[in-house]
Amino acid sequence: MIIQAFLRWLETAAACDRARAANALARAYLASRLQSDQQHAALLAMSHLLDDPAPQVRLGLARALATNPGAPRPIILALAEDQPEIACTVIAKSPVFKDADLVDLVGRGDGLTRGLIATRSGLSRVVSAALAEVGDVGEIVLLLENADAALSRGCLARIADRFGHDGEVRKLLLDRADLAPEVRQRLVSKVGEALAESSLVSNLLAGSRLERLTLEATETATLAIAGSASRFELPALVEHMRSSGALTPALLINALCTGKADFLSEAMAALSGLDEPRVRALLASGRAPAVRAMFQAAGLHRDVAAVFVAGTLLWRQASIVETSADICEALLSECRQLGARSPVVAELLEIVDRLQRSELRAAARSYAQQTALAA
């Protein structure tokens, strides 16, 4: 009888009074202070209030129900499709939503709806994947900033595919420890492209120098990524780079001279068609003709392959104290005559020479920092 009297009262009550009453009814329902028949009648009354012409009445319901796990799901779903202020109240916080409900809202909702979902606590991988598929850049930024959202590697890769050109998204992705190495390398390449297209940078540097510096920076970053990748992650990284044409002789000689043995082994396997264990064995102990045949099978020019063989043998002979700069210097000395006869080798040795200078400068900076700390 109480609920029936309430419904009759609604017909003549002012909107502000109806809003307060709606909020009180919802709180009474959640507190289970009503008998079972009254509880059901209260649910019907709340359903009736969903059609109230005054938004503040529906907002009163939403505020009372928004954060409670015992809120009736049909009421919450209806409020989620109401006008923005009301919908926002429940979408951002209600624990009643199932993943299927949120995925449906992502697909049918607007940017505001998707943005609110992106900020929800405990967001599941399923919902994150839906946002990654259809969200705009602003919603994706909110998703990546949500430390409580679960994002799979596939979801992060999809975001990189869609918005890797956006600087803010790119930074948020690169800051993540769980980003797959091949996706990280793809984003690093986009950083290089963005620098090359920057009018400020292009005005400061000549075109050829800018191109060379961009390429070197990308290769250095790529090898840093390769160096931090696990053995299980390397095959996917190498395959991505192979398919995108990034496994260039310049990158490979850089990997060889800096001792990135695992990466070089995977790269040679991908390019030559040999099994990775066979490639690893050849690099570690294979005879020079067999090692040269492997490098040539990978598509390297015969003369260039000879430089790689020399570098491989130098690393085998290296003592524990020798550095990448020492290897570069020895390789330059050993292949100088071949470089004088072969333009392709001369070009490769220029890369080794720049790498040696870069390694020496890095060693000098490290020494200066250690000296300053010891002082």
GUKEZA-502827 format. One record per residue (C-alpha): residue in three letters; x, z, y. Coordinates in Angstrom, 3 decimals. Example, Ala and Ser with C-alpha at 12.3 -4.5 7.8 and 13.67 -1.06 7.14 Angstrom:
BEGIN
ALA, 12.300, 7.800, -4.500
SER, 13.670, 7.140, -1.060
***
This chain:
BEGIN
MET, 0.000, 0.000, 0.000
ILE, 2.907, 0.709, 2.326
ILE, 4.186, -2.878, 2.112
GLN, 0.701, -4.330, 2.575
ALA, 0.248, -2.235, 5.703
PHE, 3.648, -3.403, 6.874
LEU, 2.636, -7.056, 6.481
ARG, -0.563, -6.479, 8.443
TRP, 1.403, -4.743, 11.186
LEU, 3.751, -7.725, 11.460
GLU, 0.900, -9.940, 12.663
THR, 0.627, -8.133, 15.999
ALA, 4.042, -6.470, 16.472
ALA, 6.506, -7.691, 19.087
ALA, 9.548, -9.646, 17.943
CYS, 12.012, -6.845, 18.761
ASP, 9.901, -4.368, 16.763
ARG, 9.657, -6.801, 13.856
ALA, 13.459, -7.190, 13.888
ARG, 14.003, -3.422, 13.667
ALA, 11.375, -3.158, 10.930
ALA, 12.958, -6.022, 8.952
ASN, 16.317, -4.271, 9.080
ALA, 14.774, -0.966, 7.984
LEU, 12.875, -2.644, 5.131
ALA, 16.068, -4.289, 3.837
ARG, 17.987, -0.997, 4.002
ALA, 15.190, 0.794, 2.147
TYR, 15.238, -1.894, -0.534
LEU, 19.009, -1.546, -0.974
ALA, 18.841, 2.257, -1.093
SER, 16.265, 2.049, -3.902
ARG, 14.066, 4.562, -2.151
LEU, 10.990, 2.592, -3.199
GLN, 9.081, 2.792, -6.470
SER, 9.384, -0.218, -8.793
ASP, 6.105, -1.845, -7.688
GLN, 6.987, -1.225, -4.050
GLN, 10.483, -2.621, -4.666
HIS, 8.987, -5.914, -5.800
ALA, 6.537, -5.900, -2.897
ALA, 9.464, -5.308, -0.518
LEU, 11.230, -8.361, -1.933
LEU, 8.110, -10.431, -1.292
ALA, 7.899, -9.028, 2.228
MET, 11.509, -9.991, 2.947
SER, 10.796, -13.461, 1.627
HIS, 7.852, -13.608, 4.019
LEU, 10.124, -12.568, 6.901
LEU, 12.322, -15.618, 6.243
ASP, 9.557, -17.653, 7.888
ASP, 9.292, -15.424, 10.950
PRO, 9.561, -17.641, 14.069
ALA, 11.795, -15.116, 15.877
PRO, 15.497, -15.518, 14.942
GLN, 16.223, -11.864, 15.682
VAL, 13.922, -10.861, 12.830
ARG, 15.873, -12.933, 10.306
LEU, 19.109, -11.699, 11.876
GLY, 17.939, -8.118, 11.307
LEU, 17.555, -8.934, 7.611
ALA, 20.942, -10.628, 7.469
ARG, 22.774, -7.702, 9.083
ALA, 21.253, -5.219, 6.653
LEU, 21.950, -7.317, 3.546
ALA, 25.224, -9.097, 4.382
THR, 27.824, -6.810, 2.800
ASN, 25.811, -5.224, -0.004
PRO, 26.308, -6.442, -3.604
GLY, 22.761, -5.359, -4.401
ALA, 21.174, -7.741, -1.902
PRO, 18.644, -10.126, -3.465
ARG, 20.392, -13.449, -4.042
PRO, 17.400, -15.685, -3.132
ILE, 17.178, -13.995, 0.279
ILE, 20.938, -14.344, 0.869
LEU, 20.906, -18.043, -0.077
ALA, 18.010, -18.690, 2.280
LEU, 19.720, -16.860, 5.147
ALA, 22.892, -18.892, 4.500
GLU, 20.983, -22.027, 5.456
ASP, 19.456, -20.539, 8.615
GLN, 20.696, -21.187, 12.141
PRO, 24.416, -20.518, 12.771
GLU, 24.374, -16.906, 13.952
ILE, 22.261, -15.821, 10.999
ALA, 24.070, -17.958, 8.428
CYS, 27.474, -16.762, 9.651
THR, 26.482, -13.153, 9.088
VAL, 26.019, -13.622, 5.345
ILE, 28.389, -16.519, 4.555
ALA, 31.466, -14.720, 5.820
LYS, 30.929, -11.470, 3.893
SER, 28.190, -11.406, 1.276
PRO, 29.521, -10.594, -2.223
VAL, 26.332, -11.974, -3.771
PHE, 27.410, -15.620, -3.656
LYS, 28.558, -17.179, -6.893
ASP, 31.291, -19.807, -6.883
ALA, 28.661, -22.483, -7.510
ASP, 26.747, -21.341, -4.413
LEU, 29.851, -21.536, -2.234
VAL, 30.887, -24.930, -3.608
ASP, 27.392, -26.203, -2.827
LEU, 27.636, -24.835, 0.717
VAL, 31.041, -26.471, 1.140
GLY, 29.596, -29.816, 0.132
ARG, 26.397, -29.616, 2.179
GLY, 27.500, -27.462, 5.101
ASP, 29.129, -28.297, 8.400
GLY, 32.579, -27.395, 9.688
LEU, 31.470, -23.931, 10.775
THR, 30.123, -23.163, 7.306
ARG, 33.293, -24.375, 5.609
GLY, 35.442, -22.442, 8.072
LEU, 33.595, -19.211, 7.306
ILE, 33.946, -19.785, 3.578
ALA, 37.670, -20.460, 4.025
THR, 38.140, -16.982, 5.493
ARG, 36.255, -15.099, 2.765
SER, 38.053, -12.347, 0.891
GLY, 38.849, -13.045, -2.756
LEU, 38.204, -16.769, -2.527
SER, 38.509, -18.330, -5.992
ARG, 40.520, -21.394, -6.988
VAL, 37.315, -23.341, -7.595
VAL, 36.040, -22.825, -4.059
SER, 39.490, -23.388, -2.555
ALA, 39.718, -26.700, -4.403
ALA, 36.342, -27.766, -2.994
LEU, 37.519, -26.941, 0.531
ALA, 40.781, -28.828, -0.056
GLU, 38.786, -31.879, -1.067
VAL, 36.303, -32.115, 1.806
GLY, 37.486, -29.724, 4.541
ASP, 38.800, -30.915, 7.891
VAL, 42.185, -29.859, 9.221
GLY, 40.865, -26.777, 11.047
GLU, 39.195, -25.444, 7.912
ILE, 42.313, -26.162, 5.853
VAL, 44.423, -24.154, 8.311
LEU, 42.013, -21.212, 7.920
LEU, 42.219, -21.549, 4.131
LEU, 46.033, -21.560, 4.132
GLU, 46.106, -18.575, 6.497
ASN, 43.815, -16.623, 4.155
ALA, 46.301, -14.543, 2.154
ASP, 43.499, -13.477, -0.202
ALA, 42.532, -17.028, -1.218
ALA, 43.629, -18.285, -4.642
LEU, 45.062, -21.801, -4.425
SER, 46.359, -23.705, -7.427
ARG, 49.364, -26.003, -7.210
GLY, 47.029, -28.951, -7.614
CYS, 44.987, -27.718, -4.653
LEU, 48.116, -27.415, -2.507
ALA, 49.198, -30.906, -3.537
ARG, 45.805, -32.289, -2.521
ILE, 46.074, -30.601, 0.885
ALA, 49.540, -32.120, 1.305
ASP, 48.162, -35.556, 0.421
ARG, 45.353, -35.279, 2.949
PHE, 47.010, -33.419, 5.824
GLY, 50.777, -33.550, 5.294
HIS, 51.007, -35.443, 8.591
ASP, 49.672, -32.424, 10.513
GLY, 52.466, -30.143, 11.750
GLU, 50.544, -26.870, 11.439
VAL, 49.317, -27.610, 7.913
ARG, 52.791, -28.763, 6.915
LYS, 54.381, -25.540, 8.182
LEU, 51.852, -23.354, 6.374
LEU, 52.455, -25.259, 3.143
LEU, 56.245, -25.155, 3.420
ASP, 56.104, -21.385, 4.019
ARG, 54.481, -20.869, 0.601
ALA, 56.699, -19.824, -2.305
ASP, 54.263, -21.321, -4.839
LEU, 54.457, -24.892, -3.496
ALA, 55.633, -27.321, -6.179
PRO, 59.096, -28.795, -5.477
GLU, 57.836, -32.387, -5.517
VAL, 55.188, -31.526, -2.911
ARG, 57.782, -29.690, -0.828
GLN, 60.037, -32.764, -0.935
ARG, 57.145, -34.995, 0.115
LEU, 56.476, -32.769, 3.119
VAL, 60.156, -32.661, 4.044
SER, 60.108, -36.459, 4.125
LYS, 57.153, -36.298, 6.488
VAL, 59.123, -33.963, 8.750
GLY, 61.842, -36.602, 8.919
GLU, 59.298, -39.289, 9.721
ALA, 57.788, -37.127, 12.452
LEU, 61.221, -36.569, 14.008
ALA, 62.009, -40.269, 13.880
GLU, 58.731, -41.057, 15.652
SER, 59.215, -38.394, 18.327
SER, 59.682, -39.988, 21.733
LEU, 61.843, -37.042, 22.864
VAL, 64.257, -37.431, 19.945
SER, 64.329, -41.242, 20.121
ASN, 65.173, -41.065, 23.843
LEU, 68.140, -38.802, 23.110
LEU, 69.573, -40.696, 20.124
ALA, 70.265, -44.359, 19.487
GLY, 68.112, -45.968, 16.826
SER, 70.811, -46.351, 14.158
ARG, 72.126, -42.807, 14.656
LEU, 68.629, -41.354, 14.622
GLU, 67.868, -43.145, 11.366
ARG, 71.097, -41.905, 9.776
LEU, 70.629, -38.311, 10.937
THR, 67.014, -38.280, 9.756
LEU, 68.020, -39.610, 6.354
GLU, 70.858, -37.115, 5.999
ALA, 68.639, -34.202, 7.011
THR, 65.983, -35.275, 4.503
GLU, 68.552, -35.629, 1.722
THR, 70.073, -32.232, 2.497
ALA, 66.661, -30.585, 2.438
THR, 65.748, -32.421, -0.777
LEU, 68.863, -31.164, -2.533
ALA, 68.181, -27.633, -1.309
ILE, 64.732, -27.926, -2.871
ALA, 66.247, -29.287, -6.087
GLY, 68.735, -26.432, -6.149
SER, 65.977, -23.812, -5.977
ALA, 63.676, -25.534, -8.492
SER, 63.522, -24.253, -12.065
ARG, 64.439, -26.438, -15.040
PHE, 60.727, -26.725, -15.780
GLU, 59.956, -27.978, -12.263
LEU, 62.749, -30.548, -12.014
PRO, 61.161, -33.326, -14.133
ALA, 58.085, -33.529, -11.863
LEU, 60.264, -33.459, -8.738
VAL, 62.553, -36.203, -10.055
GLU, 59.651, -38.367, -11.195
HIS, 58.025, -38.099, -7.782
MET, 61.274, -39.091, -6.123
ARG, 61.862, -41.941, -8.558
SER, 58.399, -43.396, -7.969
SER, 58.809, -43.112, -4.193
GLY, 62.262, -44.728, -4.192
ALA, 64.013, -41.566, -3.000
LEU, 66.652, -41.488, -5.760
THR, 69.137, -43.484, -3.732
PRO, 72.899, -43.727, -4.429
ALA, 73.455, -41.708, -1.224
LEU, 71.302, -38.858, -2.512
LEU, 72.852, -39.004, -5.977
ILE, 76.452, -38.909, -4.716
ASN, 75.441, -35.971, -2.526
ALA, 74.049, -34.207, -5.599
LEU, 77.199, -34.973, -7.584
CYS, 79.598, -33.781, -4.897
THR, 77.671, -30.559, -4.261
GLY, 77.389, -29.689, -7.940
LYS, 73.626, -30.087, -8.408
ALA, 74.171, -30.732, -12.119
ASP, 70.639, -30.028, -13.332
PHE, 69.084, -32.303, -10.731
LEU, 71.637, -35.071, -11.356
SER, 71.035, -34.865, -15.087
GLU, 67.266, -35.211, -14.674
ALA, 67.716, -38.043, -12.157
MET, 70.032, -39.997, -14.453
ALA, 67.625, -39.542, -17.344
ALA, 64.728, -40.854, -15.250
LEU, 66.708, -43.850, -13.961
SER, 68.580, -44.801, -17.142
GLY, 65.859, -44.197, -19.732
LEU, 68.153, -41.925, -21.763
ASP, 67.015, -38.526, -22.997
GLU, 67.972, -35.693, -20.659
PRO, 69.998, -33.786, -23.301
ARG, 72.000, -36.976, -23.945
VAL, 72.642, -37.418, -20.218
ARG, 73.702, -33.780, -19.889
ALA, 76.138, -34.173, -22.785
LEU, 77.616, -37.327, -21.267
LEU, 78.120, -35.661, -17.885
ALA, 79.713, -32.613, -19.483
SER, 82.040, -34.210, -22.038
GLY, 81.378, -37.927, -22.449
ARG, 84.254, -40.417, -22.423
ALA, 84.689, -42.327, -19.150
PRO, 83.408, -45.721, -20.487
ALA, 80.236, -44.069, -21.847
VAL, 79.658, -42.187, -18.587
ARG, 80.136, -45.402, -16.631
ALA, 77.669, -47.227, -18.895
MET, 75.104, -44.486, -18.217
PHE, 75.456, -44.796, -14.450
GLN, 75.170, -48.574, -14.676
ALA, 72.069, -48.235, -16.880
ALA, 70.617, -46.171, -14.044
GLY, 70.882, -49.239, -11.801
LEU, 74.104, -48.465, -9.943
HIS, 76.461, -51.295, -8.997
ARG, 79.506, -51.504, -11.296
ASP, 81.921, -50.469, -8.531
VAL, 79.599, -47.690, -7.351
ALA, 79.329, -46.461, -10.944
ALA, 83.123, -46.141, -10.985
VAL, 82.952, -43.736, -8.027
PHE, 80.357, -41.630, -9.848
VAL, 82.551, -41.537, -12.956
ALA, 85.486, -40.359, -10.846
GLY, 83.341, -37.647, -9.270
THR, 82.093, -36.507, -12.683
LEU, 85.637, -36.206, -14.040
LEU, 86.750, -34.314, -10.938
TRP, 84.037, -31.694, -11.436
ARG, 85.097, -31.253, -15.054
GLN, 88.647, -30.562, -13.914
ALA, 87.642, -28.323, -11.002
SER, 88.809, -24.733, -11.028
ILE, 86.478, -21.913, -10.109
VAL, 87.830, -21.712, -6.550
GLU, 87.348, -25.383, -5.678
THR, 84.525, -26.204, -3.294
SER, 82.328, -29.226, -2.640
ALA, 84.590, -30.113, 0.290
ASP, 87.598, -30.122, -2.082
ILE, 85.759, -32.421, -4.505
CYS, 84.853, -34.765, -1.661
GLU, 88.449, -34.884, -0.465
ALA, 89.765, -35.608, -3.959
LEU, 87.128, -38.288, -4.518
LEU, 87.971, -39.996, -1.222
SER, 91.651, -40.044, -2.165
GLU, 91.068, -41.345, -5.685
CYS, 88.657, -44.135, -4.688
ARG, 90.301, -45.241, -1.431
GLN, 91.802, -48.444, -2.916
LEU, 88.514, -49.373, -4.594
GLY, 86.757, -48.875, -1.269
ALA, 89.163, -51.267, 0.416
ARG, 88.155, -54.002, -2.059
SER, 84.425, -53.302, -2.349
PRO, 82.053, -53.040, 0.660
VAL, 79.426, -51.142, -1.370
VAL, 82.030, -48.552, -2.367
ALA, 83.282, -48.300, 1.230
GLU, 79.737, -47.533, 2.377
LEU, 79.359, -44.879, -0.322
LEU, 82.683, -43.283, 0.607
GLU, 81.540, -43.039, 4.223
ILE, 78.717, -40.852, 2.957
VAL, 81.197, -38.724, 0.998
ASP, 83.382, -38.425, 4.109
ARG, 80.437, -37.218, 6.242
LEU, 79.478, -34.809, 3.480
GLN, 82.995, -33.369, 3.389
ARG, 82.962, -32.771, 7.128
SER, 79.543, -31.172, 6.901
GLU, 80.676, -28.879, 4.076
LEU, 83.782, -27.859, 6.058
ARG, 81.687, -27.008, 9.113
ALA, 79.294, -24.974, 6.980
ALA, 82.232, -23.112, 5.440
ALA, 83.670, -22.459, 8.909
ARG, 80.359, -21.048, 10.172
SER, 80.101, -18.814, 7.120
TYR, 83.675, -17.589, 7.599
ALA, 83.067, -16.846, 11.285
GLN, 79.920, -14.880, 10.500
GLN, 81.692, -12.825, 7.799
THR, 84.604, -12.144, 10.148
ALA, 82.222, -10.985, 12.881
LEU, 80.408, -8.652, 10.486
ALA, 83.688, -7.201, 9.227
ALA, 84.987, -6.538, 12.733
***
